Each structure stands twice: as structure tokens, then as C-alpha cells.
Amino acid sequence: MTDRPDDAMLQMSGIVKRFPGVLALGGVDLDVRRGEVHCLLGQNGAGKSTLIKVLSASYQPDEGTITWDGREVSLPTPVSAMKLGISTIYQELDLVPDLSVAENIFLGHEVSRAGLSQRSLANQRARELLQRLGHGEISPTRAVGRLSPAAQQIVSMARALSHDTRLLILDEPSAVLDQEEVRNLFRVIRGLTSEGVAVVYISHRLEEIREIGDRITVLKDGRTVATGLPVEDTPTSRLIQLMTGRSIEYVFPPRPTTPRDRGDVALEVRGLSLAGVFSDVDLTVHAGEVVGLAGLVGAGRSEIVETLYGARRASSGTVTVAGQKLRRGSVQQAVAAGVGLCPEERKSQGLLLDQAVYRNITVSSMRRFSRGGFLNSAAEKQRAEVLATSLDVRPTGVGREVRTLSGGNQQKVLLARWLLRECKVLILDEPTRGVDVGARTEIYTLIRTLADSGVAIVVVSSEVEEVLGLADRVLVVREGVVVHEAPATELDESRVLDLVMEGSVA
């Protein structure tokens, strides 16, 4: 990559996009050069998703110009963007699980001769694309639904390359990957940029930006506040200030400065097992305590907490909440006993996306608003409004569909649901996935406030720093087994990583 002006592939100038009552983009500028990784940063709701949908022609801009290879272009349809070589891989992959790898790669532009589909030729070309990405081990004939999330992402990249991609947009590509898979992803990206492919990379993980990025553009409130920043010359504190409009550090709320007596045992787990997934898990959480589960993706952490919640039926062992032993596989009894879960996949597992914010908050407490078989919607909305205001859910207005909120604000809605239930035990699985740095700080503070009020909290996170920063005590999980338990103050990131990789305290 060079600094020559003629190296510019894409220029977006003064892009404006309005929706009814909302100015989503208020004048965005972006230029991307051949063979570079251009990182797009901004808080949830800053306009990143809207901008890439304009670039991929899912949305039409109301004002502004798009220049491609030095000439102004219009992109009336996604097909027109694809013909230029613009491909987008969204955080939620749009693959068809029951189709094969090759069928997914060429879906919509099937390989054919004389109008007849050529399956063997499609498999051969799919294999070539996968080998180009350094993943020739993925079989073109395998059903995509049987692949790991990392392998599915590679299939999405192969599909993009099948369209002769020149600009690849990656939206939170590392969200479901462990550290080794992220390294493989970066190797693939470097291989593509070495061939002249430009990459727009969106991530909330600033450490990733440092490792893979060349230049940075920052959006705030639908506007460009900085563009073309060299990664190596821009301090993290500067990026955070640009994104948030204030100077903050990536910090966790302080733990209590003086030792306090542990509250009563809120959650007790003994010998909990799920055949083939995890085994013999013991866990005790006191009222007012935060316990973290650390481990690699696939280690069994999510399955453990889903079993605690009753979403999976344990093969053996017991779960006791405030002295009440729960039936295996009963979410209803777990919720009634005072257990709440904010799941890893909040959109598919936690939220009613087409329902209003207030209904997502009250859905687990409907009896509170029912009298004689009739629902008091006014009281329901009023209580939800109080909680949404206290958590600073934005935009305001509990009548809007929850799908219209950013990731951080959707997470606040889930937390509000369990605040309304007044849970004894709150389980948070990846509580800040896809959440920007400003909203993270708010969520961290809320978690500590809940603990200080007496709620027992279990946190699962793929980010070791997050587990150590939030938890009072940490359990390290590897391949379905708890291999170590210690106060968070006695661990550091390198020690935890050593444990999750080796599975031994020796």
C-alpha cells in the first residue's frame, strides 16, 4: 500500500441518510485505498451499519456522492454494488445451513454450462476459493450447518471472492471467534490485501484495530469526526475521546475497598453434567458476589449457564437457588425461583425483535400487569419507561421496536427485564458482545451496582480482561471441565490463558 492519491478505490463524500424522524447519517466522508485495511469505529448508533448498507446499496443515500475508481457512480441495487466488486459480510451470517459449502458460495450465480448446473465444477471452483483463503480442509460438499462459526465465516468470504470482490466489508467478524481463530482470520485478511483487495473492518475491539488496521475513520452521531487516521500514530485514548466525545479510559468499576461478609448462598451447583459437553461442575455463588467463567469458545461455558437456567436438561447433578432445588430442564421453575439469563445470542435467544421495547422488558413479569385476565398495558408501559430511563436506553420511547436499537441498548433492555423480576441470580453470557466502549462502561457499572444490592451474578466472557475486571472469583473452564478456581485478584491474563490452553495448574 502506498500514499499516492491515485491509490484511492472508494470515496464517499457528504453521505446523508434520513429515516422518518431520524437523521441516521448527517454527512459522512470515507475514502478507502487499494490493499489497505480501513477500520470503521464508532459507538452503537453512530451510523456504521447505515453507512455500510448505503455502500452495499441496501439503502439509497438522500445526499452525497460515491466515487469508485475516480468516477462518480450510483448504486441503485445490491447487484450493482456487487458488480463493482463490493461485498459485505455481516455479523450475522446469511448462509443456508442445509445447503453445501459450494451451493452457498455460488448461491444466486450458480455454476453452469449451456444452462445446466455443473455440481462437480462448482465443487472444484469452491475448493480453489477455499484454498486461496488458506482453508482447503473445508469440504465443498459438507453442509454449512455442520461447520464451526469460524469455518462458516470463511465460506462467506469465499462467496464474496466468487464475485471478484475488490472491496470486502467485514462487520464485527471476530465476535464469535476464539483467539486462534482470530489469528487465522487476520492471516486471511493479510493475504487478500496483498492481492490488492481493500478491506473495511468494523470492530469494537480496539486491540484488533491495532493489529490488523492501516487507517481509521471514526463516526459519532451519524457524522465523520475523524478520517484517515494512521493506526500506529493514534493513541487509544484519542480514539475513545473521538467516539464518545469525552475522555474516558477502558476501566471497570472498583470492587469494594473493604472486605464485607459474604451474603447467603444464592446459587449452589453440585456435580452438574451434560453428557458429551461438560462434566461434574461445582459452583457456589453468594448474594452480592460476581463469579466469572473464563475459557475458550467451545469450552462449555455457555452450555453450563444454559443448564443452570433450565434451557438444557442436565444428565446429572443439582442446581439449588436460595435453598430451593430446581427440576432439570425447567426454565419456568428457574425464573420463578429468581434466576435470570441474558443469553449470548441476544437477538435470536433473548429478544422479541418485532415487539416494542416495553414488551421486551415486561415479558417475564406479565402477571404483575394482569387483573382478571386483562392486561393493563398502561401500567406495563409506565413501569418499563421508568426502567428504560434509569438505564439510559436510547433512543427514548418504549413503544419503538427493539430491533431498531443498537446492541448496547438492546442489552440494557434485557437487563431491565431482569431488574423488573428482582432476580436473586443473574447470568450474563457475553454481556458486552458487539457493545461499544462507552456502553460497556455503563454495563460494567450496572453489573457492580446490582451485585452491591445483593444480586448473585455469573458472568461468561471470551475476553479474559473482562472476566478479571468484573468478577470477584473466577472459574477457568477447559473442554467441559473446571480446571481452576481462584479470586480474580490472584490471577492475571497470562495465567488464565495458560490455564485455558493447558488445562492444568501445574
Summary of the structure (lengths in Angstrom):
residues: 506
radius of gyration: 24.1
end to end distance: 46.2
largest distance: 78.0
contacts: 1665
relative contact order: 0.11
helix: 37%
strand: 27%
